[in-house]
Amino acid sequence: MYNYTREMSRVKLAEKIKKHREKIGLTQEALARKADISYNTIIKLETGGIKDPRISTLSKVAKALGVTVDALITED
C-alpha cells in the first residue's frame, strides 16, 4: 500500500539536505566526508532512496550541515 505522507516526508528530507548542502557550498562527497558517512548514503538521502534513515545518520548529516535534525525532518 502506498503511503503518501511517508513518501512526501522522504522527498522533503531529500530536498532539505540538498538545499542546506548547496547553501554552504559542499559537494555530496565533501558532505559525506564531513559527516563521516558514505558518499553512496548521501546520494540515497538526497534522492529519497533510503526509506527510513537512522537517527544516527541524520544526526551526523545535520551536524555536518550546521543544522538540527529537527530542521531536516519537520515541515517548513
Biotite code that builds the C-alpha atoms (Angstrom):
import biotite.structure as struc

atoms = struc.array([
    struc.Atom([0.000, 0.000, 0.000], chain_id="A", res_id=1, res_name="MET", atom_name="CA", element="C"),
    struc.Atom([1.319, 3.424, -0.968], chain_id="A", res_id=2, res_name="TYR", atom_name="CA", element="C"),
    struc.Atom([1.840, 5.811, 1.927], chain_id="A", res_id=3, res_name="ASN", atom_name="CA", element="C"),
    struc.Atom([1.597, 9.368, 0.552], chain_id="A", res_id=4, res_name="TYR", atom_name="CA", element="C"),
    struc.Atom([2.629, 11.040, 3.826], chain_id="A", res_id=5, res_name="THR", atom_name="CA", element="C"),
    struc.Atom([5.749, 8.921, 4.194], chain_id="A", res_id=6, res_name="ARG", atom_name="CA", element="C"),
    struc.Atom([6.686, 9.471, 0.542], chain_id="A", res_id=7, res_name="GLU", atom_name="CA", element="C"),
    struc.Atom([6.268, 13.252, 0.880], chain_id="A", res_id=8, res_name="MET", atom_name="CA", element="C"),
    struc.Atom([8.350, 13.255, 4.072], chain_id="A", res_id=9, res_name="SER", atom_name="CA", element="C"),
    struc.Atom([11.128, 11.386, 2.295], chain_id="A", res_id=10, res_name="ARG", atom_name="CA", element="C"),
    struc.Atom([11.039, 13.836, -0.613], chain_id="A", res_id=11, res_name="VAL", atom_name="CA", element="C"),
    struc.Atom([11.099, 16.832, 1.729], chain_id="A", res_id=12, res_name="LYS", atom_name="CA", element="C"),
    struc.Atom([14.021, 15.362, 3.684], chain_id="A", res_id=13, res_name="LEU", atom_name="CA", element="C"),
    struc.Atom([15.923, 14.830, 0.442], chain_id="A", res_id=14, res_name="ALA", atom_name="CA", element="C"),
    struc.Atom([15.197, 18.387, -0.694], chain_id="A", res_id=15, res_name="GLU", atom_name="CA", element="C"),
    struc.Atom([16.220, 19.866, 2.652], chain_id="A", res_id=16, res_name="LYS", atom_name="CA", element="C"),
    struc.Atom([19.517, 18.018, 2.798], chain_id="A", res_id=17, res_name="ILE", atom_name="CA", element="C"),
    struc.Atom([20.398, 19.119, -0.723], chain_id="A", res_id=18, res_name="LYS", atom_name="CA", element="C"),
    struc.Atom([19.272, 22.707, -0.054], chain_id="A", res_id=19, res_name="LYS", atom_name="CA", element="C"),
    struc.Atom([21.379, 23.010, 3.103], chain_id="A", res_id=20, res_name="HIS", atom_name="CA", element="C"),
    struc.Atom([24.374, 21.319, 1.440], chain_id="A", res_id=21, res_name="ARG", atom_name="CA", element="C"),
    struc.Atom([24.291, 23.679, -1.520], chain_id="A", res_id=22, res_name="GLU", atom_name="CA", element="C"),
    struc.Atom([23.722, 26.692, 0.727], chain_id="A", res_id=23, res_name="LYS", atom_name="CA", element="C"),
    struc.Atom([27.046, 26.089, 2.465], chain_id="A", res_id=24, res_name="ILE", atom_name="CA", element="C"),
    struc.Atom([28.808, 25.159, -0.757], chain_id="A", res_id=25, res_name="GLY", atom_name="CA", element="C"),
    struc.Atom([29.534, 21.495, -0.128], chain_id="A", res_id=26, res_name="LEU", atom_name="CA", element="C"),
    struc.Atom([29.615, 18.773, -2.740], chain_id="A", res_id=27, res_name="THR", atom_name="CA", element="C"),
    struc.Atom([27.989, 15.456, -1.934], chain_id="A", res_id=28, res_name="GLN", atom_name="CA", element="C"),
    struc.Atom([31.437, 13.953, -1.492], chain_id="A", res_id=29, res_name="GLU", atom_name="CA", element="C"),
    struc.Atom([32.531, 16.729, 0.881], chain_id="A", res_id=30, res_name="ALA", atom_name="CA", element="C"),
    struc.Atom([29.360, 16.312, 2.944], chain_id="A", res_id=31, res_name="LEU", atom_name="CA", element="C"),
    struc.Atom([29.950, 12.574, 3.143], chain_id="A", res_id=32, res_name="ALA", atom_name="CA", element="C"),
    struc.Atom([33.479, 13.139, 4.447], chain_id="A", res_id=33, res_name="ARG", atom_name="CA", element="C"),
    struc.Atom([32.394, 15.837, 6.889], chain_id="A", res_id=34, res_name="LYS", atom_name="CA", element="C"),
    struc.Atom([29.528, 13.686, 8.216], chain_id="A", res_id=35, res_name="ALA", atom_name="CA", element="C"),
    struc.Atom([31.706, 10.551, 8.257], chain_id="A", res_id=36, res_name="ASP", atom_name="CA", element="C"),
    struc.Atom([29.216, 8.543, 6.223], chain_id="A", res_id=37, res_name="ILE", atom_name="CA", element="C"),
    struc.Atom([29.479, 7.005, 2.776], chain_id="A", res_id=38, res_name="SER", atom_name="CA", element="C"),
    struc.Atom([29.086, 9.001, -0.405], chain_id="A", res_id=39, res_name="TYR", atom_name="CA", element="C"),
    struc.Atom([26.508, 6.440, -1.511], chain_id="A", res_id=40, res_name="ASN", atom_name="CA", element="C"),
    struc.Atom([24.435, 7.182, 1.605], chain_id="A", res_id=41, res_name="THR", atom_name="CA", element="C"),
    struc.Atom([24.412, 10.905, 0.808], chain_id="A", res_id=42, res_name="ILE", atom_name="CA", element="C"),
    struc.Atom([23.261, 10.184, -2.734], chain_id="A", res_id=43, res_name="ILE", atom_name="CA", element="C"),
    struc.Atom([20.487, 7.927, -1.444], chain_id="A", res_id=44, res_name="LYS", atom_name="CA", element="C"),
    struc.Atom([19.398, 10.502, 1.150], chain_id="A", res_id=45, res_name="LEU", atom_name="CA", element="C"),
    struc.Atom([19.238, 13.259, -1.462], chain_id="A", res_id=46, res_name="GLU", atom_name="CA", element="C"),
    struc.Atom([17.233, 11.136, -3.884], chain_id="A", res_id=47, res_name="THR", atom_name="CA", element="C"),
    struc.Atom([14.850, 9.648, -1.339], chain_id="A", res_id=48, res_name="GLY", atom_name="CA", element="C"),
    struc.Atom([16.373, 6.203, -1.780], chain_id="A", res_id=49, res_name="GLY", atom_name="CA", element="C"),
    struc.Atom([16.512, 5.486, 1.934], chain_id="A", res_id=50, res_name="ILE", atom_name="CA", element="C"),
    struc.Atom([13.026, 4.844, 3.272], chain_id="A", res_id=51, res_name="LYS", atom_name="CA", element="C"),
    struc.Atom([13.779, 5.164, 6.983], chain_id="A", res_id=52, res_name="ASP", atom_name="CA", element="C"),
    struc.Atom([17.182, 6.729, 7.637], chain_id="A", res_id=53, res_name="PRO", atom_name="CA", element="C"),
    struc.Atom([18.684, 6.025, 11.028], chain_id="A", res_id=54, res_name="ARG", atom_name="CA", element="C"),
    struc.Atom([18.618, 8.860, 13.527], chain_id="A", res_id=55, res_name="ILE", atom_name="CA", element="C"),
    struc.Atom([22.391, 8.453, 13.914], chain_id="A", res_id=56, res_name="SER", atom_name="CA", element="C"),
    struc.Atom([22.814, 9.087, 10.172], chain_id="A", res_id=57, res_name="THR", atom_name="CA", element="C"),
    struc.Atom([20.518, 12.112, 10.241], chain_id="A", res_id=58, res_name="LEU", atom_name="CA", element="C"),
    struc.Atom([22.360, 13.431, 13.285], chain_id="A", res_id=59, res_name="SER", atom_name="CA", element="C"),
    struc.Atom([25.729, 13.202, 11.500], chain_id="A", res_id=60, res_name="LYS", atom_name="CA", element="C"),
    struc.Atom([24.346, 14.894, 8.396], chain_id="A", res_id=61, res_name="VAL", atom_name="CA", element="C"),
    struc.Atom([22.660, 17.647, 10.409], chain_id="A", res_id=62, res_name="ALA", atom_name="CA", element="C"),
    struc.Atom([25.841, 18.333, 12.378], chain_id="A", res_id=63, res_name="LYS", atom_name="CA", element="C"),
    struc.Atom([27.900, 18.481, 9.181], chain_id="A", res_id=64, res_name="ALA", atom_name="CA", element="C"),
    struc.Atom([25.377, 20.910, 7.686], chain_id="A", res_id=65, res_name="LEU", atom_name="CA", element="C"),
    struc.Atom([25.275, 23.059, 10.831], chain_id="A", res_id=66, res_name="GLY", atom_name="CA", element="C"),
    struc.Atom([21.557, 22.483, 11.431], chain_id="A", res_id=67, res_name="VAL", atom_name="CA", element="C"),
    struc.Atom([19.453, 20.438, 13.809], chain_id="A", res_id=68, res_name="THR", atom_name="CA", element="C"),
    struc.Atom([17.835, 17.127, 12.963], chain_id="A", res_id=69, res_name="VAL", atom_name="CA", element="C"),
    struc.Atom([14.502, 18.888, 13.517], chain_id="A", res_id=70, res_name="ASP", atom_name="CA", element="C"),
    struc.Atom([15.379, 21.358, 10.773], chain_id="A", res_id=71, res_name="ALA", atom_name="CA", element="C"),
    struc.Atom([15.714, 18.430, 8.375], chain_id="A", res_id=72, res_name="LEU", atom_name="CA", element="C"),
    struc.Atom([12.642, 16.445, 9.338], chain_id="A", res_id=73, res_name="ILE", atom_name="CA", element="C"),
    struc.Atom([9.972, 18.988, 10.248], chain_id="A", res_id=74, res_name="THR", atom_name="CA", element="C"),
    struc.Atom([7.648, 20.794, 7.891], chain_id="A", res_id=75, res_name="GLU", atom_name="CA", element="C"),
    struc.Atom([8.556, 24.362, 6.933], chain_id="A", res_id=76, res_name="ASP", atom_name="CA", element="C"),
])
